[in-house]
Amino acid sequence: MRIGDLSRRTGVDIQTVRYYEKAGLLPTPSREANGYRAFGPAHLERLAFIRHCRALDITLADVKRLLRFVTSPDDECGDVNRLIDEQLARVRARLASMRALEKQLGALRAQCDTSRAARRCGILGELIAAAHGEACACHDPPVGSRARSPRTGRAPGGHRLSRPTAGERAGRAPKRPFGKR
């Protein structure tokens, strides 16, 4: 079969098939009399294996390691187990990171409960404050930081760093263009 057929049958883009071939993940196919590459069932199986590994977010370097075991079926599989354990640890770390991100976004979303003028939006106020290096609802302030919250005008621990502006007294976040303090 030609590369287009291989691509259609596996759902892998033609450029990706070429990349895998250049990277040594696919064996070099034979050539037909007209010079076209002729891919066979072994290429189809190998490409399906690679695609499945990539669906599990296994890196190409690790796919190469796994393929060595496929071609040496009598070798001990301890390294395969370790490789999957490492991948599982990476996935668990990403999940923990995603849970933390979800919590941060939830805290940010809690800053604005109704639709209002953008200048009074609590979410935008928090994002602008964070852009200025100030404490924000979605990130814990650095230890010892003297950053202040745009909502309360208070430093972590509740201490006010400066007099509130008229807008802050009215419950609005201060207007500050980006890049200015």
ROZA-908626 format. One record per residue: residue number from 1; x, y, z of N, C-alpha, C, CB in turn. Coordinates in pm, whole numbers, plus 50000, padded with zeros to 5 digits. Atoms other than C-alpha are relative to their C-alpha. Glycine has a CB too. Layout:
<atoms>
seq	neast	nnorth	nup	caeast	canorth	caup	ceast	cnorth	cup	cbeast	cbnorth	cbup
NUM	X	Y	Z	X	Y	Z	X	Y	Z	X	Y	Z
...
</atoms>
This chain:
<atoms>
seq	neast	nnorth	nup	caeast	canorth	caup	ceast	cnorth	cup	cbeast	cbnorth	cbup
1	50085	49882	50000	50000	50000	50000	50089	50125	50000	49904	50000	50123
2	49927	49873	50003	50110	50357	49945	49974	50078	50128	49960	50083	49877
3	50006	49922	49876	50155	50619	50214	49860	50057	50026	50102	50112	49994
4	50135	49947	49984	49811	50771	50152	49905	49895	50055	49947	50054	49867
5	50083	50110	49951	49645	50434	50206	50032	49970	50146	50020	49873	49913
6	49956	50025	49862	49850	50376	50522	49944	50109	50092	50155	49996	50009
7	50051	49887	49923	49750	50720	50645	49851	49987	50026	50030	50132	49928
8	50145	50014	49985	49380	50662	50582	49963	49884	50092	49934	49980	49863
9	50034	50119	49920	49378	50317	50742	50036	50015	50147	50072	49879	49943
10	49959	49984	49860	49551	50432	51060	49952	50131	50061	50150	49992	50011
11	50040	49870	49948	49422	50789	51089	50119	50087	50036	49911	49983	50120
12	49879	49923	49973	49780	50919	51102	50032	50082	49876	50121	49907	50039
13	49970	49908	50109	49862	51222	50888	50123	49955	49921	50021	50141	50054
14	49888	50041	50086	50097	51159	50593	50132	50061	50047	49972	50041	49854
15	49876	49936	49952	50351	51412	50726	50051	49932	50127	49978	50150	50026
16	49961	50069	49877	50350	51232	51061	50060	49864	49967	49879	49984	50094
17	49944	50129	50043	50407	50897	50888	50143	50022	49951	49912	49936	49887
18	49865	49971	50050	50707	51050	50709	50095	50032	50115	49997	50118	49899
19	49919	49966	49884	50835	51194	51037	50039	49874	50078	49925	50099	50092
20	49971	50124	49928	50806	50857	51212	50102	49915	49924	49872	49919	50023
21	49905	50076	50082	50992	50697	50924	50141	50059	50014	49955	50001	49850
22	49869	49934	49986	51275	50955	50944	50057	49982	50140	49988	50148	49967
23	49957	50015	49860	51287	50918	51325	50038	49856	50033	49890	50047	50094
24	49964	50140	49976	51341	50543	51288	49894	49920	50073	50126	49994	50077
25	50108	50073	49934	51008	50444	51438	49933	49902	49906	49897	50097	50055
26	50053	50090	50102	50890	50285	51115	50116	49947	49915	49894	50071	49910
27	49895	50051	50087	51111	50054	50912	49987	50059	49859	49996	49845	49994
28	50001	49947	50137	51209	50177	50567	49923	49905	49910	50145	50022	49947
29	50079	50089	50087	50953	50045	50319	50077	49967	49873	49865	50065	49964
30	49939	50035	50130	51051	49869	49999	49948	50099	49896	49966	49851	49959
31	50041	49911	50110	51022	50054	49669	49938	49919	49887	50121	50082	49947
32	50062	50060	50118	50793	49968	49383	50085	50035	49878	49853	50048	49983
33	49924	49975	50122	50926	49967	49027	49993	50147	49959	49948	49912	49886
34	50016	49859	50038	50793	50321	48978	50062	50095	50104	49852	50033	49982
35	49933	49918	49899	50984	50443	49289	49917	50032	50122	50044	50125	49939
36	50085	49974	49884	50687	50471	49522	50036	49904	50113	49851	49986	49962
37	49976	50085	49883	50733	50339	49873	49881	49905	50016	50022	50085	50130
38	50104	50101	49982	50538	50018	49940	49996	49959	50146	50026	49876	49908
39	50019	50035	49860	50411	49987	50294	49919	49872	50010	49931	50115	50078
40	50068	50128	49984	50296	49647	50416	49928	49988	50133	50098	49888	49985
41	50072	50024	49874	50102	49492	50703	50084	50030	50124	49952	49857	50004
42	49913	49972	49885	50403	49526	50935	50003	50149	50030	50144	49948	49973
43	50004	49854	49981	50402	49904	50880	49867	50043	50061	50023	50074	49865
44	50134	49970	49949	50029	49916	50944	49992	49967	50150	49892	49922	49921
45	50002	50042	49860	50070	49723	51271	50089	50091	50085	50045	49854	50012
46	49905	49914	49925	50371	49930	51381	49941	50138	50019	50136	50009	49927
47	50059	49866	49991	50194	50257	51305	49881	50002	50096	49957	50048	49861
48	50112	50009	49906	49884	50144	51496	50053	49993	50144	49911	49876	49969
49	49936	50008	49868	50111	50057	51793	50046	50138	50044	50120	49901	49997
50	49950	49865	49968	50276	50400	51780	49884	50093	50032	50083	50056	49882
51	50116	49913	49979	49939	50573	51752	49937	49973	50136	49896	49980	49888
52	50057	50034	49869	49808	50386	52056	50088	50055	50112	49984	49847	50014
53	49907	49945	49899	50119	50480	52257	49986	50151	50010	50145	49963	49967
54	50013	49855	49999	50083	50844	52155	49866	50042	50061	50013	50056	49857
55	50130	49970	49937	49714	50834	52259	50011	49991	50152	49892	49902	49948
56	49973	50009	49856	49848	50737	52604	50101	50106	50044	50052	49860	50036
57	49908	49889	49976	50073	51045	52580	50142	49953	50031	49949	50085	50113
58	49863	50052	49983	50387	50832	52576	50088	50073	49900	50006	49843	49980
59	49910	49923	50086	50679	51030	52435	50056	49911	49889	50115	50061	50081
60	49942	50077	50110	50837	50928	52107	50126	49926	50044	50032	50091	49883
61	49881	50069	49949	51160	50845	52290	49960	49873	50073	50081	50093	50094
62	50047	50119	49929	50967	50606	52513	49935	49900	49905	49902	50040	50110
63	50056	50091	50101	50781	50464	52212	50114	49921	49937	49921	50080	49890
64	49883	50069	50056	51123	50383	52065	50047	49890	50094	50114	50101	49973
65	49959	50101	49900	51216	50205	52388	49905	49882	49998	50005	50062	50141
66	50098	50109	50004	50893	50005	52376	50013	49916	49874	49859	50057	50009
67	49984	50073	50126	50949	49915	52013	50119	49904	50004	50016	50098	49884
68	49886	50091	49986	51286	49764	52106	49956	49869	50067	50113	50066	50083
69	50050	50121	49935	51100	49523	52332	49909	49921	49908	49926	50035	50128
70	50086	50069	50096	50849	49444	52058	50086	49916	49906	49915	50102	49919
71	49911	50073	50092	51139	49341	51833	50089	49900	50073	50086	50098	49923
72	49922	50095	49919	51308	49147	52120	49907	49939	50105	50124	50070	50068
73	50104	50048	49910	51017	48954	52273	50051	49909	50113	49898	49926	49921
74	49947	50087	49895	51244	48728	52485	50067	50078	50113	50097	49901	49942
75	49939	49917	49896	51391	49019	52685	49905	50015	50118	50040	50139	49944
76	50080	49974	49881	51272	49083	53041	49929	50135	49985	50090	49998	50129
77	50080	49879	50020	51001	49349	53060	50004	50096	50119	49856	49962	49972
78	49990	49909	49887	51112	49524	53381	50010	50146	49958	50120	49965	50083
79	49989	49862	50049	51206	49834	53182	49866	50051	49946	50107	50009	49891
80	50133	49960	50049	50861	49836	53022	49914	50041	50119	49933	49884	49921
81	50076	49968	49879	50705	49830	53369	50043	50135	50056	50017	49890	50107
82	49948	49873	49949	50929	50117	53483	49956	50117	49911	50154	49996	50010
83	50041	49896	50093	50849	50316	53171	49853	50039	50024	50020	49954	49854
84	50142	49972	49976	50475	50285	53234	49980	50061	50138	49915	49871	49986
85	50008	49938	49867	50524	50363	53605	50038	50147	49993	50092	49926	50100
86	49957	49860	50016	50709	50682	53505	49892	50082	49930	50132	50008	49922
87	50107	49930	50072	50433	50775	53260	49881	50023	50092	49956	49919	49875
88	50109	49987	49906	50172	50712	53527	50029	50111	50102	49975	49867	50072
89	49961	49894	49907	50363	50938	53768	49986	50138	49934	50146	49979	50049
90	50015	49872	50072	50374	51215	53502	49853	50038	49987	50065	49992	49861
91	50144	49973	50015	49999	51182	53444	49942	50042	50134	49926	49875	49946
92	50051	49963	49867	49928	51194	53819	50045	50140	50038	50049	49899	50105
93	49951	49865	49971	50144	51506	53851	49920	50103	49921	50151	50013	49967
94	50081	49909	50081	49953	51670	53565	49859	50013	50055	49995	49952	49854
95	50134	49996	49940	49623	51576	53727	49999	50089	50123	49952	49858	50036
96	49991	49914	49881	49732	51738	54053	50012	50146	49958	50121	49959	50087
97	49985	49864	50051	49837	52045	53857	49867	50052	49945	50109	50005	49891
98	50129	49959	50055	49502	52054	53678	49898	50026	50112	49946	49892	49904
99	50089	49974	49887	49315	52026	54012	50033	50135	50065	50010	49886	50104
100	49959	49870	49944	49517	52321	54144	49953	50113	49908	50153	50006	50019
101	50046	49900	50096	49437	52514	53826	49849	50020	50011	50038	49960	49857
102	50145	49990	49984	49068	52434	53868	49964	50081	50125	49937	49859	50008
103	50024	49926	49875	49080	52566	54225	50031	50149	49981	50087	49942	50115
104	49963	49861	50025	49256	52885	54112	49895	50069	49914	50139	50008	49933
105	50102	49940	50087	49004	52945	53834	49868	50018	50076	49978	49913	49875
106	50121	49986	49918	48718	52882	54080	50009	50121	50091	49978	49874	50084
107	49981	49883	49914	48864	53140	54319	49990	50129	49920	50137	49993	50072
108	50008	49881	50086	48899	53386	54033	49855	50024	49959	50089	49983	49873
109	50139	49985	50044	48544	53320	53911	49913	50054	50113	49945	49866	49950
110	50078	49954	49885	48410	53386	54262	50011	50151	50022	50046	49926	50126
111	49980	49856	49981	48532	53747	54233	49898	50085	49926	50139	50038	49954
112	50100	49924	50075	48249	53847	53998	49878	49911	49981	50057	50049	49862
113	50117	50087	50005	47901	53706	54043	49888	50050	49909	49947	49984	50138
114	50102	49948	50089	47699	53931	53813	50066	50074	49884	49901	50093	50076
115	49951	49924	50114	47737	54102	53480	49995	50148	50036	49917	49970	49872
116	49991	49856	49970	47849	54464	53518	50099	50063	49904	50043	50025	50149
117	49902	49930	50084	48065	54725	53350	50138	49938	50024	50002	50154	50031
118	49868	50064	49990	48410	54584	53281	50089	50069	50102	50068	50000	49864
119	49914	49930	49905	48572	54855	53494	49972	49957	50144	49981	50151	49987
120	50036	50046	49865	48392	54704	53797	50007	49848	50012	49860	50048	50036
121	49994	50147	50001	48455	54340	53707	50108	49952	50097	50029	49947	49856
122	49906	50052	49902	48619	54160	53997	50106	49910	49940	49927	49925	50107
123	49904	50090	50066	48783	53905	53768	50109	50083	49932	49929	49909	49896
124	49902	49916	50066	48948	54173	53556	50087	50073	50102	49931	50101	49908
125	49924	49933	49895	49051	54358	53872	50109	49909	50056	49907	50045	50113
126	49902	50097	49949	49224	54045	54002	50111	49976	49898	49931	49868	50035
127	49899	50025	50105	49399	53978	53670	50093	50119	49983	49931	49968	49866
128	49917	49879	50011	49521	54338	53648	50091	50012	50121	49912	50126	49985
129	49918	49993	49878	49640	54330	54009	50116	49900	49990	49914	49971	50126
130	49895	50101	50014	49832	54009	53939	50104	50044	49897	49940	49864	49959
131	49907	49950	50101	49985	54170	53628	50094	50105	50059	49923	50060	49881
132	49919	49899	49931	50114	54443	53862	50080	49940	50115	49912	50112	50051
133	49924	50067	49896	50265	54183	54094	49933	50004	50137	50135	50062	50010
134	50072	49994	49874	50000	54227	54361	49936	49866	50031	49895	50112	49996
135	50069	50122	49960	49825	53955	54557	49868	49989	49924	49975	49999	50153
136	50126	50021	50068	49527	53802	54384	49928	49883	50064	50021	49976	49849
137	50082	50104	49939	49246	53569	54480	50040	49860	49955	49855	50023	49967
138	49973	50133	50053	49368	53283	54263	50139	49946	50032	49981	50001	49854
139	49866	50045	49963	49730	53267	54382	50031	50047	50141	50106	50053	49899
140	49957	49960	49867	49865	53267	54731	50112	50102	49985	50047	49876	50084
141	49892	49901	50009	50083	53576	54786	50130	49940	50051	49965	50128	50079
142	49872	50050	49953	50454	53510	54830	50018	50031	50149	50115	50061	49918
143	49975	49980	49858	50565	53473	55192	50080	50128	50018	50075	49879	50060
144	49931	49875	49974	50670	53811	55328	49968	50109	49899	50148	49977	50002
145	50034	49903	50104	50513	53988	55031	49924	50118	50060	49918	49934	49888
146	50074	49882	49956	50385	54341	55078	49899	50039	49892	50096	50117	50031
147	50099	49971	50104	50155	54314	54777	49864	50019	50064	49996	49887	49894
148	50131	49976	49942	49802	54438	54834	49892	49952	49905	49981	50148	50032
149	50114	50045	50077	49468	54314	54716	49929	50122	49942	49903	49917	50087
150	50071	49886	50057	49285	54545	54474	49860	50013	50057	49992	49988	49848
151	50135	49995	49944	48956	54454	54642	49999	50068	50136	49942	49860	50012
152	50003	49950	49863	49048	54537	55000	50105	50106	50027	50019	49886	50096
153	49892	49906	49976	49362	54745	54964	50091	49955	50113	49945	50137	50031
154	49923	50050	49886	49516	54526	55232	50106	49900	49956	49907	49936	50102
155	49893	50095	50025	49837	54332	55237	49958	49865	50056	50135	50048	50063
156	50029	50128	49938	49834	53963	55316	50010	50015	50152	50097	49889	49949
157	50003	49981	49855	49744	53945	55683	49907	50114	50038	50139	50026	50053
158	50101	49899	49973	49497	54233	55650	50050	50141	50022	49924	49960	50115
159	49946	49866	49975	49728	54538	55678	49992	50085	49875	50145	49991	50050
160	50010	49909	50113	49654	54836	55453	50136	50062	49973	49895	50110	50027
161	49871	49945	50038	49956	54956	55258	49990	50147	49958	50059	49920	49887
162	50014	49862	50042	49816	55283	55128	49855	50043	50021	50043	50019	49850
163	50137	49950	49986	49511	55506	55154	49918	49954	49881	49998	50155	50012
164	50084	50043	50112	49219	55383	54946	49966	50118	49909	49871	49933	50051
165	50044	49897	50094	49126	55575	54635	49849	50014	50011	50043	49965	49853
166	50145	49981	49997	48775	55710	54585	49930	49879	49938	49960	50129	49926
167	50058	50118	50065	48704	55419	54353	50001	49878	50091	50073	49968	49871
168	49994	50112	49907	48822	55169	54611	49898	50017	50112	50141	49987	50060
169	50099	49976	49895	48604	55334	54875	49860	49970	49948	50007	50145	50050
170	50131	50029	50059	48311	55293	54633	49986	49853	49962	49977	50088	49877
171	50007	50143	50028	48394	54924	54595	50048	49959	49863	49863	49953	50017
172	49949	50032	50134	48558	54943	54254	50151	49979	50006	49965	50112	49899
173	49856	50018	50011	48900	54818	54163	50058	50126	49939	50037	49873	49914
174	49941	49878	50056	49137	55106	54086	50030	49983	49852	50128	50037	50076
175	49966	50002	50142	49189	55198	53722	50150	50022	49988	49922	50110	49920
176	49857	49987	50023	49549	55138	53629	50031	49938	49866	50083	49932	50115
177	49961	50060	50128	49680	55088	53279	50113	49901	50026	50044	50109	49897
178	49891	50097	49988	49914	54795	53230	50133	50073	49994	49991	49893	49889
179	49866	49946	50002	50277	54873	53297	50021	50118	50093	50035	50041	49863
180	49985	49888	49908	50207	55150	53548	49958	49954	50138	49916	50122	49954
181	50030	50039	49861	50201	55116	53926	49928	50110	50070	50127	49963	50077
</atoms>
